[in-house]
Amino acid sequence: MTVATVPKHRRIYDALYRSIIGGEFDPARRLPSEAELVHQFHASRPTVARALRDLQGMGLIERRAGSGTYLRQNPAGAPQQQLGLIVSGLGNTEVLDPICTEIARTAEAAKFTLRWGGDYPHDFSAGQAEALCQQYIAAKAAGVFFAPLELPANREAVNQSIIDRLAAARIPVILLDRDVADFPKRSSCDLVAIDNFKAAFEIAEHLLNRGCRRLGFVARPRYPSTTDLRIAGCREALARRSSAPGRHVLYVHIGNPSDEAFARTLLRDRPDGIVCSNDLTAALLAQTLHGAGISIPDDLRLAAFDDIKYATLLSPPLTTIRQPCRELAQAAVRAMMERIASPGMPPRQILLSADLVVRRSSGD
């Protein structure tokens, strides 16, 4: 929804929610009164009251008769509600690591504790992921954040099994980054991610605007459903150019970007621009192309997704889509609290915009 179509009480709720999660209010002091909020947001008293009721329903605030509104305090000695995390590869993923760290911080501010998986290795197997799921069920977790597994050959069945077990235990699930079902199918869970289709459209448009006509898209085998969305976004950008002079084409190649034979196959299409499914794929491909005597961006332009730390260290620095990690984490925690409060809501896709960061690999 655009700002103009978001109800006023919801905009007040959003503003107060961000202030609460961001630690802007002193837990020992009362929050602004209804009258103060009416003045601050130029809203009616019933509108402000509805926003406060929604925050109270989420367990973020408590309203004390004759005293005012305060942040909800955990009673002394009372256990906090626990949230679980099923994310393979933590410690080695430059996108999901900061998202999960921010989820932990945001969940704590909302009076929840986040369990990271106990003694399980960071890069666990399908069987270990299912065991971790069972651990959260036994602990009666209030909810679970789940980044579906990518590598198992039967990943869709494994991921769906985890979802089904948690659903049977009535534990809400918020999916991070990708769906359990391959595109264009959708699961029954809430999903928080960037708008991959829109991001890919923008990155392809960027290359087309710089004179590219023959684009390649490169991904490694066993890619996640997000890659299908990125391919679709690139195709749409080229389809919009169908009436422009000259022919615009997209070639999709799935293989090992470090393999010289794969790179030679890619170059047979004579691409003048390449979009990679992520920064790591782009870094490996750039190294292989360099060995083949291909200069970036002189011979072809290169772009990718994620904006991980070494994107600026590549030669030349990589044009890429930056993941809004903090905003994704906050959206995920908020979605979780809403799902806990209203388990009967239809499943939602919460898609955030991501910024295109332009660097020299695309000729700029």
Residue, then its C-alpha position, 0 to 999 in steps of 0.5 A: m500500500t502507498v502512504a496515501t492508502v494506509p489508514k491513519h491509525r496504522r501510520i501512528y501504530d507504525a511510527l510508535y512501533r519503530s520508536i519502541i523497537g528502536g529503544e527511543f522510550d525509557p521503560a521507566r517513564r510513561l509514553p506520550s499521552e493520547a492528547e500529546l499523540v493527537h497533537q503530534f500526529h494531527a489525528s483524532r483521539p479515537t484514531v490514536a486510541r485504536a493505534l494504542r489498542d493495537l500496540q497493547g494487543m501485540g503485548l508491547i505496551e500496557r495502559r494503567a488506569g489513572s497513570g498512563t501508558y508504559l512499555r510492557q515489563n516482564p514480571a519478575g521471575a516470569p519466563q519470557q516467550q521464546l522464538g526459534l530460529i532455523v537458519s542453516g549456515l549462520g556465521n557464513t552468510e553475509v545477508l542472513d547473519p545481520i538479519c538474524t542478529e537484528i531479529a534477536r535485538t528486536a525480539e528482545a525489545a518486544k520482550f521475547t527471547l530468541r533461541w539460535g539452535g543450541d548445540y547444532p552446527h551453524d551449517f546443519s543438514a536436513g536431518q538436523a534442521e528437522a531435529l531442531c524443529q522438533q526441539y522448538i516444538a518440545a519447548k513450545a516456542a511462541g513462533v519460529f523464523f525459518a530460512p528454507l534449506e537450499l542444498p538438499a536434493n529433496r529440499e522442497a519435501v524437507n522444508q514442507s515437512i518442517i512447516d507441517r510439523l510446526a503447523a501441527a503444533r500451532i507454532p507460527v512460522i515467518l519465512l525469511d528471504r525465500d519461500v519453501a515452494d519453488f516459484p511460482k507456487r506459494s506456501s501457507c506461511d508469511l514471507v518477509a523478503i525483498d521484492n526480488f522481481k522488482a529488484a531484478f527489473e531495476i538491475a536489468e533496466h540499469l544495464l539496458n540504459r547503458g547500452c546493453r542489448r544481449l544480457g546473460f543471467v548466471a546462477r549456480p545449480r540448486y538455486p533457490s526460488t528467489t533466483d526464479l523471481r530474479i530471472a522473471g524480473c530481468r525478462e520483464a525488463l527486456a519485454r518492455r523494450s520489445s518495441a525499441p529499435g534493435r533486438h534485446v535478448l536474455y540468455v539464462h545459464i546455470g552452472n559453475p561460475s569457476d568453470e572455464a568451459f562454462a564461461r566459454t559456453l556463456l560467451r558464445d552468446r556474445p553478451d554485453g551485460i551479465v546479471c548474476s544471481n548473487d555477489l558470490t556468483a559474480a565474484l567467481l565469474a569475474q575471476t574466470l572471465h579475467g582468466a579468459g581475457i575478458s575485461i569488465p566493464d570494457d568487454l561486458r558489464l556485470a551486476a548482481f544481488d546482495d551487496i555483501k562486504y567484498a562487493t566493493l573489494l572486487s576489481p572493478p567494484l561490483t554493481t549490486i542490489r543492497q539487502p535492507c537487513r535491518e528493515l527485513a529483521q524488524a518487519a519479520v519480528r513485527a509479522m511474527m507478533e501480528r501472526i501470534a496475535s491473529p493466527g487466523m489471518p491469511p498468509r502474507q508476502i511482506l516484500l521490501s524495496a532494495d536499493l541498486v548500488v551502482r559501481r564500476s562493474s556496470g561501466d559507471 
